[in-house]
Amino acid sequence: MDRNLLRQSLTFHGESLLNKLKCEQAENPDFQAAVSELCKTTYESSGEPQSNPLVEQFIARKADILFCPEWKTAALQDEEHEDEEAAEPCAIMPPLELFMEVSFDERRAMLYRDLEKGDLVVGRINNIREYGFFLTLLCMAGGLKRDIEDLELSALCHIREIPSTGSHDDPLSYYQIGDFIRAGVKDIDRYQEKITVSLQQASLSPSLEQIKLGVITREELPIHYSRSVRAASDSSMTYECILMGCHGYHNPSVVDYLLEKVGVSDIHPPSMMRGLQSKLFIEDDFASAIRKKQSASWALKCVRAGVDHFKHGRHVEAMNEYNKALEIDTNNVEALVARGALYANKGGIMKAVSDFELALESCPDHRNAKKYLCQTLVERGKQLEEQEKLVTAEGLYRRALSLDDSNPEAQEALNKITETIQKSIRLREEALAKEQEKAKSVPTSAEKLRKILKEEKRMKKKRKRSASSASSSSSASGNSSLSSSSSRRRSKKKKKKRRRSERESKRHRRVSSRDSRRSEEGKSEKERKEREEEEELEWYPAPPNTSATFLNQKGGPDFGEKVEERMKEKDVERRISQLYSLSAASEDEESDSSRREKKKGEREESRGRRRKNTLSRSPEKEERRDKSKERGKEDNRRNSDSKRRSSLDENRKRKVSCSSAESEYSRKSNFKSEYSGNSGSASKHSGSRRGSDSSQRGSFNGGRYENKGREEVWEVEEVKTEKESRKWRAEEESRSGSRSEGGNNKRLERGVTSASAERPKKELPANLLDIFNKIAKFEKEKGGGPKK
Amino acid sequence: MEGPSSRSSHTQDRPPCPPGRRASCDGAESDHARDTKTHFRVCRFIMETGVKLEMRSVPVATACVLYHHFFERVSIRSYEPYLVAMSCLYLAGKVEEQHLRTRDIINVSHRYFNSGSAPLECDKEFWDVRDSVVQCELLILRQLNFQVSFEHPHKYLLHYLPSVKSLVNRHAWSRAPVAETSWALLRDCYHGAMCIRHTPQHIAIATLYLALNSYGVELPVGEKEWWQVLCEDVTKADIDAVISDLLQLYDMEAKCI
């Protein structure tokens, strides 16, 4: 209890209050401790004669609240200077005693009592002497708000208190009689009633420091002063009138503003009611706390429903429920974990990872989230491993282990991958050495390439003029119309795309030859893939360097390729020897190789992307940044990926051998064309021979050369086939007319026609068609070969 | 109001209500006293809910005024007072631009009636209560003829405080928590119908008067008293009437709760 305050109250109310207090606060130990001291002084009932016993009763009853030191929440607020804010946030009222008509003597005494050093006064100069000037005080400007105009107060401002602007000038020469001066109170002599003021900024109290002292204009006089002048002159201007007339009074947020100024909290409002003491309010009962709890419980209900759906295989419904749960309660851990698990199940590994991570963010010890994230990371790592992003995969394994260091799967995968990486680093070094040897031959091939490209462009222009809108792909035509400065790069891009789509179409043809239904299925997928590829090409601008060496001289992370290439060389030999004994089993071989082709395409794609990534950033970082971009694609790809993936080991083997398989294939087809050539027409034979010859050339050069070589080879092929296309087509037509006996052939025909029907849809470059035709011919010959 | 929460509160409020009313011969008298008590409890509910909803003082005051005006026009036996209170809170939030969500109001109320209970599920009960609150809001609006904006003493009190403050020596002022006490008294006024019986200025002056009086803060006296200056038409009797009404409310607290 604040004893001073209690004493003040007792002095005011008299003995009767003390008696009531003794009665009402008998059980308050705090009061009992104070009571003996309070009793020492006698309180004469000198207070208010009409002192209300009910009020005394109230004070006595609520004394523990009223005089509690904690009751006083307002800190000693520093008086703010009213003119600081141009807009009046609350009504600025003239001093109250102006209306109360307090006597002159009392007011004067009150002012000398209450005026303090550091207060701000405004006065008019009435006299200037050599030692300073005298002010007649008009009003208070800060610190204390009193009506002092008629109190005939005079204040001295000594010359020392006037800041001098120049050393030789007399500072007093700047001031004239009648000037309005704002000054800080320097000293008050309460006995002799003398006030000295200062123009030094340091004389002000800290809260008023920023106010400038010195001469002010009439307009700068305080608002309350001008209002009190008006009120003094007009007796009809009451306090109420002025209040209502103030702008600030009508401010809609005046209550909040003033509450803050007064220092009362509106969030934990004070109350004299026992039941409303703020200490009685439990945090759990507040709306925000309940809402949080409720949201969590509602969300959990949705999660439960979602899990139920999930268990019954209704994944879409489950996802809806999870999303609903997260809508109700963002960052609901259970919902995030459940959705993450669903994503992981559906192949959206990156989405799953981000969900698990979010869940762990808000609840770092969630066991399931940890477990699932760990598993998903390992899964993702394996996926990346397949895509040859070994370093990124390794990072993921490490992260998985950091989450759960006892996870055997992650440990095993990490060990394996570190081994692979080390091995591939060694191999890469070897490969690099070889690379340098080859470097000499490179410029010539680049030159050749450029020549071919030029030729191709010319051809394209010609064709573009004549070709139908459907057959010319939008991307190709767009590219060719672009400025010549970037044409080199662009054509390269184009070429790449074509190369890819070409390979794909080849695969497609083959697939369709076996089963047209499956080709229908694959078509959409392929189309999507193509789109993806296009996207990629747009995302990552091709490097300006077109020399073929560049493509092989990449940064760090693509060691896997080199390993393959090494392996390939060996593999090719082995395969070739196998091949000669394998003609009847061509069907099997074919399906195998087509699958490899697919793989190869994918790998190529990822490699291309990676290659570009490594140009600027480390792949790991890139991976992170691209996560969101990639996620959508990843999702799609996963669907197809997962089908193909059976076991890691098998995949490895296949990957290793896949590029060799391609070369092997070209060899094989060549081989077969020779077979068929024996029986077929001579012209046909020579045509096919020429086509396969070129591809053979590529493969004969061996695995190491392949990457550079094949690009070139395809170009050559294209050019050639363009020239020959008409002849080819005519031939084919005649052939399909004459040779319609074999069932195989019929199916093939269908495949061809369906492929050509799809042409506009797939948006392949027109010259690709020629290659299609060529391939189709190979197929036919191959189909016919074993029969003979 | 539907739901077990309201029913429980209903029965706990007036357990002997129907038989008591019939039996007693001085029915009008006791009825009035009982109604006052009920209103006090409901207003306490509004206050408490307001704090838990983190409402500012003025919206809470508006809610209470809406409540009292509503039951000035209709009998307390016609409508469930707690439902009216909830709707008043909701409406006051709209009137005073501190929008509240019905969900929060229902949640806090539910916990008020069933302390420590789990929050409501998102089921029929919840939606029924919500519908009732919204329906009742319309009812209140119609009963009050859509006159739902009121002048409150808060503004006056907050303007009076600095004016009075500068009359007093600043050290004396800083010693006594006059602002807190007068604000608390003003908020407590809304427990009873006195908040609509007296003019806002009178209430503001009375609470300030009582606060100054309690701490024995002495103000200079001129030709007029400070309170006479603040409001032209206020008399000592008015102030005393407000104070007496207010002190009754404090007595009521001891009786009701």
Interface residues (C-beta under 8 A of the other chain):
Chain A: D2 N4 L5 Q8 S9 L10 T11 F12 H13 G47 N52 L54 V55 Q57 F58 I59 R61 K62 L66 W71 K72 T73 A74 L76 C90 A91 M93 P95 L96 E97 F99 M100 E101 V102 S103 E106 R107 M110 R113 D114 E116 L144 K145 R146 T238 Y239 E240 L243 Y249 P252 V254 V255 D256 L258 L259 K261 V262 G263 V264 D266 I267 H268 P269 P270 S271 M272 M273 R274 G275 L276 S278 F281 D285 F286 A287 S288 I290 R291 K293 Q294 S297 W298 K301
Chain B: R44 M47 E48 V51 K52 L53 E54 R56 S57 V58 E97 R103 D104 I105 N107 V108 R111 Y112 S115 A118 P119 L120 E121 C122 H154 K155 L158 H159 L161 P162 S163 V164 S166 L167 N169 R170 S174 R175 A176 P177 A179 E180 T181 W183 A184 L185 R187 D188 H191 Q201 L210 N213 S214 Y215 G216 V217 E218 P220 V221 G222 E223 K224 E225 W226 Q228 V229 L230 C231 E232 D240 I243 S244 L247 Y250 E253 I257
